[in-house]
Each structure stands twice: as structure tokens, then as C-alpha cells.
Amino acid sequence: MKNFKLLIFSFLVLLSVSNFCCNAAQSEKGNILTKGYEPGKWTMDIQAAREYAKEHNLPIFLNFTGSDWCVWCQLMEKRVFSKDEFYKKTKDKIVLVWIDFPRNRDLVPDEYRERNRKLADAFGIRGFPTYVILGPDGEELGRLGASRDANVRLFLGQLFRLINKK
């Protein structure tokens, strides 16, 4: 019985350590800001993003996602948005906004849930993911979606072609 308790205790300690490591890695890799805007990071604060975009004459990338349930959203995260190259190439060129519709309601602050729904309605979002690209003045430049063949190079090519055609 003593060995069983020790085994269970050891398992719980290892589980706690692994969860801590995974959470630390996630937070270092891709912090999603809930207030304000910083170049090269996603923000949920669309107002701060709009102000920054207007002040710096940059396009806005709205990522309408279901981060914890949408298979295509997770595919794009894995193949495109989790890559350093994506952030290096967009950091000073595009304002990144994360508009999430997760099943785990704790992933989005209360203040943004209703606002996200209204944004999805205003932009006519019918599926996830949908990427809406706006000019610095808020005009829609175009939309992109997920792709089975997605990678950073291909996605950035599509994104910059769409932005540069205006």
C-alpha cells in the first residue's frame, strides 16, 4: 500500500511539472494580449489594434477562430501561426487581432465575448477560421481561409498579395 501511495504521489508530481512546462512554453511562444497592442503579438483588444494601425498606417489581420475546437484553426496554428517566421515577417507590417469563439469560455475575457459575436455578425462570418484583412482606415481589403497545404511561405504570399493589391 505504501508503494502504491508513493507511485500515485510521484505520478501527480510528474503530471504537475509537465503541465507547468507546457503552459510556460505556450505563454512564451504566443501570448495573446487582452489589453493594448504590441507589434508581433496577437491582441484581443481590437480598439487598441485599430488605433495602432491607423497611427502607423498598417493593415489589420482579424483572425476569427475557434481555437480549442476547430480542426482547421488548429491546423493553421500548427503550420503557420506557431512559426517564428510568421512573426518575423509580420511584426512591423501587420497588426494581429485574435477574435476567438472557444468552447472553453475562460479563454476569452467576459468583456470580449459579446463583442466577438457582434464582430462576427458585422463581418458575416459563416465558418472558422476566417481571416479578414482591413486597411489602416478599417476598409476590408479581402479574406483568406485555411488550406490543407498551408505553410508560412504560402500563407504569407497570399496575405501580402492581398494587402499589396490595394
C-alpha positions as CSV (number, residue, x, y, z in Angstrom):
1,M,0.0,0.0,0.0
2,K,2.9,2.3,0.9
3,N,4.5,1.8,-2.6
4,F,1.1,2.4,-4.3
5,K,0.7,5.8,-2.5
6,L,4.3,6.7,-3.4
7,L,3.6,5.7,-7.0
8,I,0.4,7.9,-7.1
9,F,2.2,10.8,-5.5
10,S,5.1,10.6,-8.0
11,F,2.7,10.4,-10.9
12,L,0.9,13.6,-9.7
13,V,4.1,15.4,-9.2
14,L,5.2,14.5,-12.8
15,L,1.9,15.5,-14.2
16,S,2.1,18.9,-12.4
17,V,5.6,19.5,-13.7
18,S,4.7,18.6,-17.3
19,N,1.6,20.8,-17.2
20,F,3.7,23.7,-15.9
21,C,6.3,23.2,-18.6
22,C,3.7,23.0,-21.4
23,N,1.8,26.1,-20.1
24,A,5.1,28.0,-19.8
25,A,6.1,27.1,-23.3
26,Q,2.7,28.2,-24.7
27,S,2.8,31.5,-22.9
28,E,6.3,32.3,-24.0
29,K,5.5,31.3,-27.6
30,G,2.3,33.0,-28.3
31,N,1.0,35.4,-25.7
32,I,-2.3,36.7,-26.8
33,L,-2.8,40.2,-25.2
34,T,-6.1,41.0,-23.7
35,K,-5.3,44.8,-23.4
36,G,-3.3,47.0,-25.7
37,Y,-1.2,46.1,-28.7
38,E,2.4,45.2,-29.2
39,P,4.0,44.6,-32.6
40,G,4.4,40.9,-33.4
41,K,1.8,39.7,-30.9
42,W,-1.8,38.8,-31.2
43,T,-4.3,41.0,-29.2
44,M,-7.9,40.7,-28.4
45,D,-8.2,44.4,-27.9
46,I,-9.4,45.5,-31.4
47,Q,-9.7,49.1,-30.3
48,A,-6.0,49.3,-29.4
49,A,-5.2,47.5,-32.6
50,R,-7.2,49.9,-34.7
51,E,-5.5,52.9,-33.1
52,Y,-2.1,51.4,-33.6
53,A,-2.9,50.5,-37.3
54,K,-4.2,54.0,-38.0
55,E,-1.2,55.7,-36.3
56,H,1.4,53.5,-38.1
57,N,-0.6,53.1,-41.4
58,L,-0.7,49.3,-41.2
59,P,-3.2,46.8,-42.3
60,I,-5.1,44.7,-39.6
61,F,-5.4,40.9,-39.7
62,L,-8.5,39.7,-38.0
63,N,-8.3,36.0,-37.1
64,F,-11.8,34.7,-36.4
65,T,-11.1,31.4,-34.8
66,G,-12.4,28.6,-32.6
67,S,-9.0,27.9,-31.1
68,D,-9.9,25.0,-28.8
69,W,-12.3,23.0,-31.1
70,C,-11.9,24.0,-34.8
71,V,-9.7,21.5,-36.6
72,W,-8.8,23.9,-39.4
73,C,-8.0,26.6,-36.9
74,Q,-5.6,24.3,-35.1
75,L,-4.0,23.2,-38.4
76,M,-3.3,26.8,-39.3
77,E,-1.9,27.4,-35.8
78,K,0.4,24.4,-36.1
79,R,1.5,25.1,-39.7
80,V,1.6,28.9,-39.8
81,F,0.9,30.9,-36.7
82,S,3.2,28.9,-34.4
83,K,6.2,29.5,-36.6
84,D,8.7,32.3,-35.7
85,E,9.0,33.1,-39.4
86,F,5.3,34.3,-39.4
87,Y,6.0,36.8,-36.6
88,K,9.3,38.0,-38.1
89,K,7.7,38.7,-41.4
90,T,4.6,40.4,-40.0
91,K,5.9,42.2,-36.9
92,D,6.3,45.7,-38.3
93,K,3.9,45.2,-41.2
94,I,0.6,43.9,-40.0
95,V,-1.5,44.4,-36.8
96,L,-2.7,41.0,-35.5
97,V,-6.1,40.6,-33.8
98,W,-7.4,37.4,-32.3
99,I,-11.2,37.0,-32.2
100,D,-11.9,33.7,-30.6
101,F,-15.0,31.6,-30.2
102,P,-13.7,28.8,-27.9
103,R,-15.7,26.1,-26.2
104,N,-13.7,26.9,-23.0
105,R,-15.2,30.3,-22.2
106,D,-12.2,31.0,-19.9
107,L,-10.0,31.6,-22.9
108,V,-11.8,34.9,-23.7
109,P,-12.4,37.6,-21.1
110,D,-16.1,38.3,-20.4
111,E,-15.9,41.8,-21.9
112,Y,-15.0,40.4,-25.4
113,R,-17.5,37.6,-25.8
114,E,-20.5,39.6,-26.8
115,R,-18.2,42.0,-28.8
116,N,-16.8,39.0,-30.7
117,R,-20.3,37.8,-31.6
118,K,-21.2,41.3,-32.9
119,L,-17.9,41.4,-34.9
120,A,-18.7,38.0,-36.5
121,D,-22.2,39.2,-37.4
122,A,-20.9,42.5,-38.8
123,F,-18.3,40.7,-41.0
124,G,-20.7,38.0,-42.0
125,I,-18.5,35.2,-40.6
126,R,-20.0,31.8,-41.5
127,G,-17.2,29.5,-40.7
128,F,-13.9,29.2,-38.9
129,P,-11.2,30.1,-39.4
130,T,-11.9,33.2,-41.4
131,Y,-9.1,35.8,-41.8
132,V,-10.4,39.3,-42.6
133,I,-7.8,41.8,-43.7
134,L,-8.5,45.5,-43.2
135,G,-6.7,48.6,-44.3
136,P,-5.5,51.1,-41.7
137,D,-8.8,53.0,-42.2
138,G,-10.9,49.9,-41.5
139,E,-11.9,49.2,-45.1
140,E,-12.0,45.5,-45.9
141,L,-9.1,44.5,-48.3
142,G,-10.1,40.9,-48.5
143,R,-10.3,37.5,-46.8
144,L,-8.3,34.3,-46.5
145,G,-9.1,30.9,-45.1
146,A,-7.4,27.7,-44.1
147,S,-5.7,25.4,-46.5
148,R,-4.7,21.7,-46.3
149,D,-1.4,22.7,-47.9
150,A,-0.8,25.7,-45.6
151,N,2.7,26.7,-44.6
152,V,4.2,30.0,-43.6
153,R,5.6,30.9,-47.0
154,L,2.4,30.1,-48.9
155,F,0.2,31.9,-46.4
156,L,2.3,35.0,-46.2
157,G,2.5,35.1,-50.0
158,Q,-1.3,35.1,-50.2
159,L,-1.6,37.7,-47.4
160,F,0.9,40.1,-48.8
161,R,-0.5,39.8,-52.3
162,L,-3.9,40.7,-50.9
163,I,-2.5,43.7,-49.0
164,N,-0.4,45.0,-51.8
165,K,-3.1,44.9,-54.4
166,K,-4.8,48.0,-52.9
